[in-house]
């Protein structure tokens, strides 16, 4: 039996927030918990800017909770970046 989990990586953003695309990936852990992390990208004048490992990893009881933790964290970090630029 193969114990490896094959994660499906989507290239569609999970959501958009203030002109940033937030990508979230979640995967189950052997203990029944879920891990999720995310990256952010933005189309800029010089091309696509990708900020990898932007948010997470977060551990939660289920996939939805793990993904929501990443999204909340990414939104706060985007807001903080934009505040610094202002």
C-alpha positions as CSV (number, residue, x, y, z in Angstrom):
1,X,0.0,0.0,0.0
2,X,1.3,3.4,-0.9
3,X,1.0,5.9,2.0
4,X,1.9,8.9,0.0
5,X,-0.7,11.5,-0.5
6,X,-0.8,13.2,-3.9
7,X,-1.8,16.8,-3.5
8,X,-3.5,18.6,-6.4
9,X,-2.0,22.0,-7.0
10,X,-4.4,24.4,-8.4
11,X,-3.2,27.4,-10.4
12,X,-6.5,29.2,-9.9
13,X,-6.3,31.5,-6.9
14,X,-8.4,30.6,-3.9
15,X,-9.4,34.2,-3.7
16,X,-8.3,37.7,-4.7
17,X,-7.7,40.5,-2.2
18,X,-6.7,44.1,-3.0
19,X,-5.3,43.0,-6.4
20,X,-3.3,40.1,-5.0
21,X,-4.1,36.5,-5.8
22,X,-4.0,34.2,-2.8
23,X,-3.2,30.6,-3.5
24,X,-3.8,28.0,-0.8
25,X,-2.8,24.4,-0.6
26,X,-4.0,22.0,2.1
27,X,-3.1,18.4,2.8
28,X,-4.1,15.9,5.5
29,X,-1.7,14.7,8.1
30,X,-1.5,11.1,9.3
31,X,-2.9,12.2,12.7
32,X,-6.2,13.4,11.1
33,X,-5.3,17.1,11.3
34,X,-4.8,19.3,8.2
35,X,-1.9,21.6,7.2
36,X,-2.3,24.5,4.9
37,X,0.0,27.2,3.5
38,X,-0.2,29.8,0.8
39,X,1.5,32.1,-1.5
40,X,0.5,35.4,-3.0
41,X,1.0,36.8,-6.5
42,X,0.3,40.1,-8.1
43,X,0.6,41.2,-11.7
44,X,3.1,44.0,-11.8
45,X,4.6,46.2,-14.6
46,X,7.7,43.9,-14.6
47,X,5.6,40.7,-14.8
48,X,4.1,38.4,-12.2
49,X,5.5,38.9,-8.7
50,X,5.2,35.8,-6.6
51,X,5.8,35.7,-2.8
52,X,6.2,32.1,-1.9
53,X,5.6,30.7,1.6
54,X,3.7,33.9,2.3
55,X,1.3,32.4,4.8
56,X,1.3,29.3,7.1
57,X,1.7,26.6,7.6
58,X,-1.3,26.3,9.8
59,X,-2.6,23.1,11.4
60,X,-6.3,22.7,12.0
61,X,-9.0,20.0,12.6
62,X,-10.2,20.1,9.0
63,X,-9.4,21.3,5.6
64,X,-11.7,24.3,5.6
65,X,-10.4,25.6,9.0
66,X,-6.8,25.2,7.8
67,X,-7.5,27.1,4.5
68,X,-9.4,29.9,6.4
69,X,-6.4,30.4,8.7
70,X,-4.1,30.9,5.7
71,X,-6.5,33.3,4.1
72,X,-6.9,35.4,7.3
73,X,-3.2,35.6,7.7
74,X,-2.5,36.5,4.1
75,X,-5.1,39.3,4.2
76,X,-3.4,40.7,7.4
77,X,0.0,40.5,5.8
78,X,-1.2,42.2,2.5
79,X,-2.8,45.0,4.6
80,X,0.5,45.4,6.5
81,X,2.5,45.6,3.3
82,X,0.2,48.1,1.7
83,X,0.3,50.3,4.9
84,X,4.1,50.3,4.8
85,X,4.0,51.5,1.2
86,X,1.6,54.3,1.9
